[in-house]
Amino acid sequence: MKDGLVLVAGAGGFIGGHLVAEFRRQGRPVRAVDIKPLDEWYQVFPDADNVIADLKLIDQCHRVSKDAQEVYQLAADMGGMGFIENNKALCMLSVLTNTHMLQAAQGAGVQRFFYSSSACVYNADKQVSADVVPLKESDAYPAMPEDGYGWEKLFSERMCRHFREDFGLTTRVARFHNVYGPHGTWEGGREKAPAAICRKVIQAKVTGKNAIEIWGDGHQTRSFMYIDDCIKGVLAITGSDILEPINLGSSELVTINQLVDMVEEIADVKLQRNYKLDAPKGVNGRNSDNTMIQQALGWEPSIRLRDGMERTYRWIYDEYTSKYGD
């Protein structure tokens, strides 16, 4: 299982780029695929087989899946809360990519198929309070996920299950909880909260405006998983015998206000906070119950948020000042 060609779909994105980097470190042959032009990929590795393809089209899925031993399906049209609340149809069109990649993987005789799902599949009724009870895997049902993006993820989870049960394709599914880190989107509307807060703090500091806009009242709670933990978990889950979707996220819970406190401390600045109460903010509270992954793998994501945010802040600072000056 460890020597054959690995296909990473969505390789030009944040998590896909880090996954390609890890396979290169392992010395494995990689086919890296994304719809974006190569100069828009966050990480490009010349020694990988880099392919531009629209994976909503089944002929393109068949083309890139040829000779692949493992498939990591991370390709999706998505972004942070502002994007997914205002682009529900675009998010749901990712079902074409997931369906066609499953069909192509089955046709190519792929040995393992990994699918990246999301904590947005969880029932909204279980996320109404900032004082959360961590979400365990069974809390996805009865189904009432995030409209648009969450429904597509939940449907594609079921597709993976039924391709495994009906066609014998070995599928593994992880539910990501807010992945962050360097080499990802940090501006433009698709960035997620950790990157957006880093950029806003950097912008306030560099420009001397000393103010930050926060979506919602800042009391909403989340957990955030650093990219290194995410990659380690993806590989462990793919190689495991875990059949059902499983949480992959940190259980270190913070409010958005506490996350801003953390970035202000890293930046050595204190800002005036302006709360935009009508902005998209998602559910009031969400955290990952890691009981299942601890039992199955004897491990859970554990990189401290403070440590991961410092690395993320430094990378975004360099990107920001390189583009806009300091």
Helices and strands as residue ranges (DSSP letters): E 5-9, H 14-25, E 30-34, G 38-40, E 49-52, H 58-65, E 68-73, H 81-86, H 88-92, H 94-108, E 112-118, G 119-121, G 124-127, G 137-140, H 149-167, E 171-176, E 179-180, H 193-207, E 211-215, E 221-223, E 225-226, H 227-238, E 246-248, E 253-255, H 256-267, E 272-276, H 291-297, H 305-324
